[in-house]
Amino acid sequence: MIRIEKVDSEKKRKKFIDLPHVLYHDDKNYVPELYVAQHDLLTPGKHPFHTHSSVELFLVYKDNKLAGRIAAILNNNHNSFNQTNDGFFGFFDAIHDQQVADALLDAAKTWLQSRGMQSMIGPVNFSTNETCGLLIEGYNTAPYAMMPYNKPYYTILLSQYGLNKKIDLYAHKFISPSGEHKSVALLNALTRRLKYNGIIIRPVDLGNFSEEVKRIHHVYNSAWDKNLGFVPMTPAEFEYLAKDLKLILDKDFCLLAEHNGEVIGFALAIPNINEILIKIKRGRLFPFGIFKLLFGLKKIKSVRVLALGVVEQYRKRGIEACFYASFINSFRAKKKTGAEASWVLEGNDLMNNAIKQMDTVHYKTYRIYQKTI
């Protein structure tokens, strides 16, 4: 017997957050999310997303055993910006049972239909600004920080429900980040040419972080605005994300490009904190997880290139190459051993080709699905 329940209490919210720990208990590549971060994200009043949009969480039971979860998401800012009536689903996890998956997806669909949505897109948590996509290729290694991971059979559950491909997202792995790269050899010449034209590249000023965040926010919303499914982040959302990232930020991996004092591009690579999180049982920092986190930060050996964007009129001037070359130099200096650039839209030929020239291999693919409802 299948039974759907809305998450309408703290007890149920805890079950919702903890379910993946049960489903993936025997999977060596599973990385638990930090409980406190997931709780805040999913709780109205804790995360700024809930000030402009709404989310409904569902649990499914089969024969009185917890068997799956899903979030139905109404992102008002997305629909306003893109002039659409798109509904979303996210936080999808389920046992290998089509009835269970169908019940979850039906619950999300019904909730979205009742609010006038005409399509269902996902998985996204809550937009493309957060974790999104279903892993469809590259299950043999653990995910990098802030990237999703799921069982291979999830593709079957979603496809048999009638969800079809909307877009694929690529993750590129650097094969030899410490090797020779053309951009590194040209870095000084490129930097001089940019400086001659009034453009400088510098690390973020952590002592003036709040002001830096405001300036980067503007670039983020303008540099990515033509990406499929993009939705601008509100100042509160961007500041929330920045506050979390500051805890692990290395200024040598957070670079800004300025033209006559105005920020026109930025690049961010973050420590692959999943090297630590994979060892923190059920994502709990207390009583012992906090020590693993604090003492493990300096031992992280890999980084994820999370964002690299330049305002449109300043592209193809060598700024992007300088960002990558500077990251490679920092990678070498800090004796890192692994790096990933993710994610990139499959149709973003400019960025995908540029990354390929950096001695990388496309090794993971994530898919966003859609269905007319």
Disulfide bonds with the S-S distance in Angstrom:
none
